[in-house]
C-alpha cells in the first residue's frame, strides 16, 4: 500500500525547471536516495543514460548521403592515379639506390607513405558505397584510419624535409655543416620521421572503433560520439604538431628562398645559384605550396572547426551536421596528395622528365609506324 502511494505521489511531483539545466558534472556529483531509483520516470532514465554514457551533446543523427557518391568517386580516382604513379616513383628511385641524393631519399619515403595509403582505399570505397556499412572488423577499421592519418602527416613531414633540404642548398650553398653525414644522415632523418608519425598517430588505434548506427556496423573516423570530448585535446594536438608547425616552417623557408631567388644570379660579387637549380627551386616552391593549400590546409581547417563544434554542449544538431558535412567534404582533398606528390617528383627531377619524354616519343613513333602499315 505504501509503495503504491509513493508511486502515485512521485508521478505527480513536478520537477523544477532548473533541473534540466543542471550540468553533467553536477549530476555525477549528486547522491540520490535509493527510493528515487526504484520507480524513475522516462525523462529521468534518459538523463541518467546520458550521464553514464559520457555524452555531452544530445543524440544527433547526421545526414551524410552525399558521401555515397562523392567519396567513392574521388577515392577510385585517387587509387587509379596514385597506385601506378607512386609505384613508378618507388621503382625509379630504387633502381638508383646505390647513388641516391638526400632529396631522392626523402622522395622515396614520401612515395612509400602514399603507396601504403592508396592500398587501403578499396575498403573505404566499399564502405561509403554501401551506406557506411563496415563488414571488415574492428582491427581493420582502426588500421585503415591509422593509414589515412599516418600518410597525411608523413607526407607533410617528408615534404617539410624536402623543403628544408632545398632551402639549405639555395640559401646556404657554401656552408658545410648541413652536408655532413650525407645519405646516412638522410636515412636517419627518415627513420626519425617515421617514428614521430607512428607516435603521433598511434592514439588512432585507441579512438577509432566500430559501432552500431541505423542497425548496421559502421567504422567511426575520429572517435565514437560518446568519446568526442576525450578526443578533442588529442585532435587539436595532432593538428598543431602534425600540420601547423611544419606548415609554418615550410612557409618560412619558402619566404627566405623567394627572397634569395629574386636576386640576380651574382649578388654583391657572390654567385647565388645556377640557373637550372634556381628553376628547380622555383618549381618546387610552387608545387609544394599548391599541395599544402589544396590538400592539407582545407582539411585541417575544417577538421578543427568540426572538433570545436561537436564538443559544444549546446550546439544544435543542424549546426553539428553542417560542420560535419563541410569537414568530410574536404577529406577527398587530403587524399589527393597521394598523386600530387609524384607530380612533385616528376617536375623536380630533370633526368626523369627527359626519360619520360623519350618514352613518349617512342610510343608515338610506334603508333605512327603501325598506322602507316
KOLDRENFI-486112 format. One record per residue (C-alpha): x, y, z; residue number from 0; residue in three letters. Coordinates in steps of 0.2 Angstrom, whole numbers. Example, Ala and Ser with C-alpha at 12.3 -4.5 7.8 and 13.67 -1.06 7.14 Angstrom:
2
+-------+-------+-------+------+------+
|    xx |    yy |    zz | resi | resn |
+-------+-------+-------+------+------+
|    62 |   -22 |    39 |    0 |  ala |
|    68 |    -5 |    36 |    1 |  ser |
+-------+-------+-------+------+------+
***
This chain:
373
+-------+-------+-------+------+------+
|    xx |    yy |    zz | resi | resn |
+-------+-------+-------+------+------+
|     0 |     0 |     0 |    0 |  unk |
|    14 |    12 |     4 |    1 |  unk |
|    23 |     8 |   -12 |    2 |  unk |
|     8 |    12 |   -22 |    3 |  unk |
|     5 |    28 |   -13 |    4 |  unk |
|    23 |    33 |   -15 |    5 |  unk |
|    22 |    28 |   -34 |    6 |  unk |
|     7 |    39 |   -36 |    7 |  unk |
|    15 |    54 |   -27 |    8 |  unk |
|    31 |    53 |   -36 |    9 |  unk |
|    22 |    53 |   -53 |   10 |  unk |
|    13 |    69 |   -48 |   11 |  unk |
|    28 |    78 |   -42 |   12 |  unk |
|    33 |    92 |   -54 |   13 |  unk |
|    51 |    94 |   -56 |   14 |  unk |
|    58 |   111 |   -56 |   15 |  unk |
|    63 |   119 |   -72 |   16 |  unk |
|    81 |   121 |   -66 |   17 |  unk |
|    83 |   103 |   -65 |   18 |  unk |
|    85 |   102 |   -84 |   19 |  unk |
|    99 |   114 |   -84 |   20 |  unk |
|   110 |   105 |   -71 |   21 |  unk |
|   127 |   102 |   -80 |   22 |  unk |
|   133 |    84 |   -82 |   23 |  unk |
|   146 |    87 |   -68 |   24 |  unk |
|   133 |    91 |   -56 |   25 |  unk |
|   123 |    76 |   -60 |   26 |  unk |
|   138 |    65 |   -57 |   27 |  unk |
|   141 |    73 |   -40 |   28 |  unk |
|   124 |    71 |   -33 |   29 |  unk |
|   119 |    57 |   -22 |   30 |  unk |
|   100 |    52 |   -24 |   31 |  unk |
|    90 |    42 |   -12 |   32 |  unk |
|    88 |    24 |   -15 |   33 |  unk |
|    69 |    25 |   -16 |   34 |  unk |
|    71 |    38 |   -30 |   35 |  unk |
|    79 |    25 |   -42 |   36 |  unk |
|    65 |    12 |   -38 |   37 |  unk |
|    52 |    20 |   -50 |   38 |  unk |
|    60 |    33 |   -61 |   39 |  unk |
|    51 |    42 |   -74 |   40 |  unk |
|    56 |    41 |   -93 |   41 |  unk |
|    64 |    58 |   -93 |   42 |  unk |
|    75 |    54 |   -78 |   43 |  unk |
|    80 |    37 |   -86 |   44 |  unk |
|    86 |    47 |  -101 |   45 |  unk |
|    95 |    59 |   -91 |   46 |  unk |
|   104 |    45 |   -82 |   47 |  unk |
|   108 |    37 |   -98 |   48 |  unk |
|   116 |    52 |  -105 |   49 |  unk |
|   127 |    54 |   -89 |   50 |  unk |
|   133 |    36 |   -89 |   51 |  unk |
|   137 |    37 |  -107 |   52 |  unk |
|   148 |    52 |  -105 |   53 |  unk |
|   139 |    61 |  -120 |   54 |  unk |
|   139 |    80 |  -119 |   55 |  unk |
|   128 |    83 |  -134 |   56 |  unk |
|   110 |    76 |  -136 |   57 |  unk |
|   109 |    62 |  -149 |   58 |  unk |
|   111 |    68 |  -166 |   59 |  unk |
|   109 |    58 |  -182 |   60 |  unk |
|   119 |    66 |  -197 |   61 |  unk |
|   113 |    67 |  -214 |   62 |  unk |
|   128 |    61 |  -225 |   63 |  unk |
|   120 |    54 |  -240 |   64 |  unk |
|   132 |    64 |  -251 |   65 |  unk |
|   146 |    53 |  -245 |   66 |  unk |
|   139 |    38 |  -255 |   67 |  unk |
|   143 |    47 |  -271 |   68 |  unk |
|   157 |    60 |  -268 |   69 |  unk |
|   169 |    49 |  -258 |   70 |  unk |
|   169 |    33 |  -268 |   71 |  unk |
|   171 |    43 |  -284 |   72 |  unk |
|   186 |    53 |  -278 |   73 |  unk |
|   194 |    38 |  -269 |   74 |  unk |
|   193 |    27 |  -285 |   75 |  unk |
|   201 |    41 |  -295 |   76 |  unk |
|   215 |    43 |  -282 |   77 |  unk |
|   218 |    25 |  -282 |   78 |  unk |
|   219 |    23 |  -301 |   79 |  unk |
|   231 |    38 |  -301 |   80 |  unk |
|   241 |    36 |  -285 |   81 |  unk |
|   244 |    17 |  -287 |   82 |  unk |
|   254 |    17 |  -303 |   83 |  unk |
|   262 |    34 |  -300 |   84 |  unk |
|   269 |    30 |  -283 |   85 |  unk |
|   274 |    13 |  -289 |   86 |  unk |
|   284 |    21 |  -303 |   87 |  unk |
|   292 |    33 |  -292 |   88 |  unk |
|   297 |    19 |  -280 |   89 |  unk |
|   304 |     8 |  -294 |   90 |  unk |
|   314 |    23 |  -302 |   91 |  unk |
|   322 |    28 |  -286 |   92 |  unk |
|   326 |    11 |  -280 |   93 |  unk |
|   335 |     7 |  -296 |   94 |  unk |
|   347 |    21 |  -292 |   95 |  unk |
|   348 |    16 |  -274 |   96 |  unk |
|   367 |    15 |  -275 |   97 |  unk |
|   369 |    33 |  -279 |   98 |  unk |
|   354 |    42 |  -271 |   99 |  unk |
|   354 |    60 |  -267 |  100 |  unk |
|   347 |    66 |  -250 |  101 |  unk |
|   332 |    73 |  -259 |  102 |  unk |
|   328 |    57 |  -268 |  103 |  unk |
|   329 |    48 |  -251 |  104 |  unk |
|   315 |    59 |  -244 |  105 |  unk |
|   305 |    57 |  -260 |  106 |  unk |
|   307 |    38 |  -259 |  107 |  unk |
|   300 |    38 |  -241 |  108 |  unk |
|   286 |    50 |  -247 |  109 |  unk |
|   281 |    39 |  -261 |  110 |  unk |
|   281 |    23 |  -249 |  111 |  unk |
|   269 |    33 |  -237 |  112 |  unk |
|   257 |    37 |  -251 |  113 |  unk |
|   258 |    20 |  -259 |  114 |  unk |
|   253 |    12 |  -242 |  115 |  unk |
|   238 |    24 |  -241 |  116 |  unk |
|   231 |    20 |  -258 |  117 |  unk |
|   231 |     2 |  -254 |  118 |  unk |
|   218 |     5 |  -241 |  119 |  unk |
|   206 |    14 |  -252 |  120 |  unk |
|   197 |     0 |  -260 |  121 |  unk |
|   190 |    -4 |  -242 |  122 |  unk |
|   184 |    14 |  -240 |  123 |  unk |
|   176 |    14 |  -257 |  124 |  unk |
|   166 |    -2 |  -252 |  125 |  unk |
|   162 |     6 |  -235 |  126 |  unk |
|   155 |    23 |  -242 |  127 |  unk |
|   146 |    15 |  -257 |  128 |  unk |
|   137 |     3 |  -245 |  129 |  unk |
|   130 |    17 |  -235 |  130 |  unk |
|   144 |    17 |  -222 |  131 |  unk |
|   142 |    -2 |  -219 |  132 |  unk |
|   159 |    -9 |  -212 |  133 |  unk |
|   160 |   -28 |  -213 |  134 |  unk |
|   179 |   -30 |  -211 |  135 |  unk |
|   180 |   -30 |  -192 |  136 |  unk |
|   186 |   -18 |  -179 |  137 |  unk |
|   205 |   -20 |  -181 |  138 |  unk |
|   204 |   -17 |  -200 |  139 |  unk |
|   194 |    -1 |  -196 |  140 |  unk |
|   207 |     5 |  -184 |  141 |  unk |
|   221 |     1 |  -197 |  142 |  unk |
|   213 |    10 |  -211 |  143 |  unk |
|   210 |    26 |  -200 |  144 |  unk |
|   228 |    24 |  -195 |  145 |  unk |
|   234 |    23 |  -213 |  146 |  unk |
|   225 |    38 |  -218 |  147 |  unk |
|   232 |    49 |  -204 |  148 |  unk |
|   250 |    42 |  -204 |  149 |  unk |
|   250 |    45 |  -223 |  150 |  unk |
|   243 |    63 |  -221 |  151 |  unk |
|   256 |    68 |  -208 |  152 |  unk |
|   270 |    58 |  -215 |  153 |  unk |
|   268 |    67 |  -232 |  154 |  unk |
|   268 |    84 |  -223 |  155 |  unk |
|   284 |    80 |  -213 |  156 |  unk |
|   293 |    72 |  -228 |  157 |  unk |
|   288 |    87 |  -239 |  158 |  unk |
|   295 |    98 |  -225 |  159 |  unk |
|   311 |    88 |  -225 |  160 |  unk |
|   312 |    91 |  -244 |  161 |  unk |
|   309 |   110 |  -242 |  162 |  unk |
|   322 |   112 |  -229 |  163 |  unk |
|   335 |   102 |  -239 |  164 |  unk |
|   331 |   114 |  -254 |  165 |  unk |
|   332 |   129 |  -243 |  166 |  unk |
|   349 |   124 |  -236 |  167 |  unk |
|   355 |   122 |  -254 |  168 |  unk |
|   349 |   139 |  -260 |  169 |  unk |
|   351 |   150 |  -245 |  170 |  unk |
|   367 |   142 |  -238 |  171 |  unk |
|   377 |   135 |  -253 |  172 |  unk |
|   394 |   137 |  -245 |  173 |  unk |
|   390 |   130 |  -228 |  174 |  unk |
|   397 |   113 |  -224 |  175 |  unk |
|   388 |   109 |  -208 |  176 |  unk |
|   372 |   103 |  -216 |  177 |  unk |
|   382 |    92 |  -229 |  178 |  unk |
|   390 |    82 |  -216 |  179 |  unk |
|   383 |    64 |  -214 |  180 |  unk |
|   377 |    64 |  -232 |  181 |  unk |
|   365 |    50 |  -237 |  182 |  unk |
|   367 |    41 |  -220 |  183 |  unk |
|   361 |    57 |  -211 |  184 |  unk |
|   346 |    57 |  -223 |  185 |  unk |
|   341 |    39 |  -219 |  186 |  unk |
|   342 |    43 |  -200 |  187 |  unk |
|   331 |    58 |  -203 |  188 |  unk |
|   318 |    47 |  -212 |  189 |  unk |
|   319 |    35 |  -198 |  190 |  unk |
|   315 |    49 |  -186 |  191 |  unk |
|   301 |    55 |  -196 |  192 |  unk |
|   293 |    38 |  -197 |  193 |  unk |
|   295 |    36 |  -178 |  194 |  unk |
|   287 |    53 |  -175 |  195 |  unk |
|   272 |    49 |  -187 |  196 |  unk |
|   269 |    32 |  -178 |  197 |  unk |
|   269 |    41 |  -161 |  198 |  unk |
|   258 |    55 |  -167 |  199 |  unk |
|   245 |    43 |  -175 |  200 |  unk |
|   246 |    29 |  -163 |  201 |  unk |
|   231 |    35 |  -152 |  202 |  unk |
|   221 |    32 |  -168 |  203 |  unk |
|   220 |    14 |  -163 |  204 |  unk |
|   213 |    19 |  -146 |  205 |  unk |
|   199 |    31 |  -153 |  206 |  unk |
|   194 |    24 |  -170 |  207 |  unk |
|   181 |    10 |  -167 |  208 |  unk |
|   166 |     1 |  -175 |  209 |  unk |
|   149 |     4 |  -168 |  210 |  unk |
|   130 |     2 |  -172 |  211 |  unk |
|   121 |    15 |  -182 |  212 |  unk |
|   104 |    13 |  -190 |  213 |  unk |
|   105 |    -6 |  -187 |  214 |  unk |
|   122 |    -8 |  -196 |  215 |  unk |
|   140 |    -9 |  -192 |  216 |  unk |
|   150 |     7 |  -195 |  217 |  unk |
|   168 |    12 |  -194 |  218 |  unk |
|   170 |    29 |  -185 |  219 |  unk |
|   183 |    41 |  -192 |  220 |  unk |
|   189 |    51 |  -177 |  221 |  unk |
|   180 |    43 |  -162 |  222 |  unk |
|   164 |    36 |  -157 |  223 |  unk |
|   151 |    50 |  -152 |  224 |  unk |
|   152 |    46 |  -134 |  225 |  unk |
|   171 |    50 |  -134 |  226 |  unk |
|   171 |    66 |  -143 |  227 |  unk |
|   176 |    76 |  -128 |  228 |  unk |
|   191 |    64 |  -124 |  229 |  unk |
|   196 |    65 |  -142 |  230 |  unk |
|   196 |    84 |  -143 |  231 |  unk |
|   213 |    88 |  -135 |  232 |  unk |
|   222 |    74 |  -145 |  233 |  unk |
|   214 |    80 |  -161 |  234 |  unk |
|   220 |    98 |  -158 |  235 |  unk |
|   237 |    92 |  -153 |  236 |  unk |
|   239 |    81 |  -169 |  237 |  unk |
|   234 |    96 |  -179 |  238 |  unk |
|   246 |   108 |  -171 |  239 |  unk |
|   261 |    96 |  -171 |  240 |  unk |
|   257 |    86 |  -187 |  241 |  unk |
|   252 |   101 |  -198 |  242 |  unk |
|   253 |   119 |  -190 |  243 |  unk |
|   271 |   118 |  -185 |  244 |  unk |
|   278 |   110 |  -201 |  245 |  unk |
|   267 |   122 |  -211 |  246 |  unk |
|   275 |   137 |  -203 |  247 |  unk |
|   292 |   130 |  -205 |  248 |  unk |
|   289 |   127 |  -224 |  249 |  unk |
|   282 |   144 |  -227 |  250 |  unk |
|   297 |   152 |  -218 |  251 |  unk |
|   309 |   143 |  -228 |  252 |  unk |
|   300 |   147 |  -244 |  253 |  unk |
|   299 |   166 |  -240 |  254 |  unk |
|   318 |   166 |  -237 |  255 |  unk |
|   321 |   156 |  -253 |  256 |  unk |
|   310 |   168 |  -263 |  257 |  unk |
|   320 |   182 |  -257 |  258 |  unk |
|   336 |   174 |  -262 |  259 |  unk |
|   329 |   169 |  -279 |  260 |  unk |
|   323 |   186 |  -283 |  261 |  unk |
|   341 |   192 |  -283 |  262 |  unk |
|   352 |   192 |  -298 |  263 |  unk |
|   362 |   177 |  -302 |  264 |  unk |
|   378 |   186 |  -294 |  265 |  unk |
|   374 |   197 |  -279 |  266 |  unk |
|   387 |   208 |  -272 |  267 |  unk |
|   401 |   198 |  -280 |  268 |  unk |
|   394 |   181 |  -274 |  269 |  unk |
|   386 |   168 |  -285 |  270 |  unk |
|   369 |   164 |  -278 |  271 |  unk |
|   364 |   148 |  -288 |  272 |  unk |
|   365 |   141 |  -306 |  273 |  unk |
|   350 |   144 |  -317 |  274 |  unk |
|   344 |   126 |  -318 |  275 |  unk |
|   345 |   125 |  -299 |  276 |  unk |
|   335 |   141 |  -297 |  277 |  unk |
|   322 |   134 |  -309 |  278 |  unk |
|   320 |   118 |  -300 |  279 |  unk |
|   319 |   128 |  -283 |  280 |  unk |
|   305 |   139 |  -291 |  281 |  unk |
|   295 |   124 |  -297 |  282 |  unk |
|   297 |   115 |  -280 |  283 |  unk |
|   290 |   131 |  -271 |  284 |  unk |
|   275 |   132 |  -282 |  285 |  unk |
|   271 |   114 |  -282 |  286 |  unk |
|   273 |   111 |  -263 |  287 |  unk |
|   264 |   127 |  -259 |  288 |  unk |
|   250 |   121 |  -270 |  289 |  unk |
|   250 |   104 |  -262 |  290 |  unk |
|   248 |   112 |  -245 |  291 |  unk |
|   235 |   124 |  -250 |  292 |  unk |
|   224 |   111 |  -259 |  293 |  unk |
|   226 |    96 |  -249 |  294 |  unk |
|   232 |   100 |  -231 |  295 |  unk |
|   225 |   117 |  -227 |  296 |  unk |
|   206 |   115 |  -230 |  297 |  unk |
|   206 |    98 |  -222 |  298 |  unk |
|   214 |   104 |  -206 |  299 |  unk |
|   205 |   120 |  -205 |  300 |  unk |
|   188 |   111 |  -207 |  301 |  unk |
|   193 |    97 |  -195 |  302 |  unk |
|   197 |   110 |  -182 |  303 |  unk |
|   181 |   119 |  -183 |  304 |  unk |
|   171 |   102 |  -183 |  305 |  unk |
|   181 |    96 |  -167 |  306 |  unk |
|   176 |   113 |  -158 |  307 |  unk |
|   158 |   112 |  -163 |  308 |  unk |
|   155 |    94 |  -159 |  309 |  unk |
|   161 |    96 |  -141 |  310 |  unk |
|   150 |   111 |  -138 |  311 |  unk |
|   137 |   106 |  -125 |  312 |  unk |
|   123 |   117 |  -133 |  313 |  unk |
|   127 |   116 |  -151 |  314 |  unk |
|   111 |   112 |  -161 |  315 |  unk |
|   110 |    96 |  -171 |  316 |  unk |
|   109 |   106 |  -188 |  317 |  unk |
|   125 |   116 |  -184 |  318 |  unk |
|   134 |   100 |  -180 |  319 |  unk |
|   128 |    92 |  -195 |  320 |  unk |
|   133 |   107 |  -206 |  321 |  unk |
|   151 |   107 |  -200 |  322 |  unk |
|   152 |    88 |  -202 |  323 |  unk |
|   147 |    89 |  -220 |  324 |  unk |
|   160 |   103 |  -223 |  325 |  unk |
|   174 |    93 |  -214 |  326 |  unk |
|   170 |    77 |  -223 |  327 |  unk |
|   169 |    86 |  -240 |  328 |  unk |
|   187 |    91 |  -238 |  329 |  unk |
|   193 |    73 |  -235 |  330 |  unk |
|   195 |    70 |  -254 |  331 |  unk |
|   207 |    85 |  -255 |  332 |  unk |
|   218 |    77 |  -241 |  333 |  unk |
|   218 |    61 |  -251 |  334 |  unk |
|   224 |    70 |  -267 |  335 |  unk |
|   241 |    72 |  -261 |  336 |  unk |
|   244 |    54 |  -264 |  337 |  unk |
|   245 |    58 |  -283 |  338 |  unk |
|   251 |    76 |  -282 |  339 |  unk |
|   267 |    70 |  -273 |  340 |  unk |
|   273 |    60 |  -288 |  341 |  unk |
|   270 |    75 |  -299 |  342 |  unk |
|   282 |    85 |  -287 |  343 |  unk |
|   295 |    71 |  -290 |  344 |  unk |
|   292 |    72 |  -309 |  345 |  unk |
|   294 |    91 |  -310 |  346 |  unk |
|   309 |    92 |  -299 |  347 |  unk |
|   320 |    78 |  -307 |  348 |  unk |
|   326 |    84 |  -324 |  349 |  unk |
|   333 |    67 |  -329 |  350 |  unk |
|   316 |    58 |  -326 |  351 |  unk |
|   307 |    71 |  -336 |  352 |  unk |
|   319 |    68 |  -351 |  353 |  unk |
|   317 |    49 |  -349 |  354 |  unk |
|   298 |    51 |  -349 |  355 |  unk |
|   299 |    62 |  -365 |  356 |  unk |
|   310 |    49 |  -373 |  357 |  unk |
|   297 |    36 |  -369 |  358 |  unk |
|   283 |    46 |  -375 |  359 |  unk |
|   292 |    49 |  -392 |  360 |  unk |
|   295 |    30 |  -394 |  361 |  unk |
|   276 |    27 |  -391 |  362 |  unk |
|   271 |    40 |  -403 |  363 |  unk |
|   284 |    33 |  -416 |  364 |  unk |
|   277 |    15 |  -414 |  365 |  unk |
|   259 |    21 |  -416 |  366 |  unk |
|   263 |    31 |  -432 |  367 |  unk |
|   273 |    16 |  -439 |  368 |  unk |
|   258 |     5 |  -435 |  369 |  unk |
|   245 |    17 |  -443 |  370 |  unk |
|   256 |    18 |  -459 |  371 |  unk |
|   257 |     0 |  -461 |  372 |  unk |
+-------+-------+-------+------+------+
***
